């Protein structure tokens, strides 16, 4: 696709772009563009032009629309909202409040030890308000992939890898027991249907009195983990993404019902 077609689309009022017809290397990012109290899901091209992807809608629907297109095409989403949650902010807050026994000094630098890595993973799950079952899936997968990478790169032996994985798991589950005290395990990503998972995620955030923003961040984080679980058990990427779409739709619709908002369709 040349530059001219997408610049022309931007110049003609009422034109809505089809994401599937866009040249992937021409797209800089997606944007839920605020317009008179509404939000317009838009694509921004590398030359600075932009084009709507859908009609204007409320904030949550617009951001959900952009996140869905982002997951399909691997395009980033621009979001200039002030946030009190996010990976960088969350990591800094966890580091500042981490008990000293989870830190160690190496070459005059303060680093996180293996138990501390597990601690941080558990706290990151809490920051994103992930249900306990989803948090366990996430931590297990991340610890396993991290240790496997270190062993493959020769940074540690198989025996050291097993010991470090044990230590990271101990730190993670000790922290999970603290921050999820009295909470049931919740969704099992490997067995529940996409519809059921979506409803369970919305119910969980309702029980935690989450804001719309917290619900959205938690839902996207849970869907990212679910995609890893589904593809890891042999499902093709298109099938896994289709399951994620069903889960997202079910979660959004149930969340709107819980909040007493109108549900389209």
Beta strands, then each sheet from edge to edge (+ up, - down):
strand 1: 27-35
strand 2: 38-45
strand 3: 50-52
strand 4: 77-78
strand 5: 103-106
strand 6: 109-112
sheet 1: 3+ 2- 1+ 4+
sheet 2: 5+ 6-
end
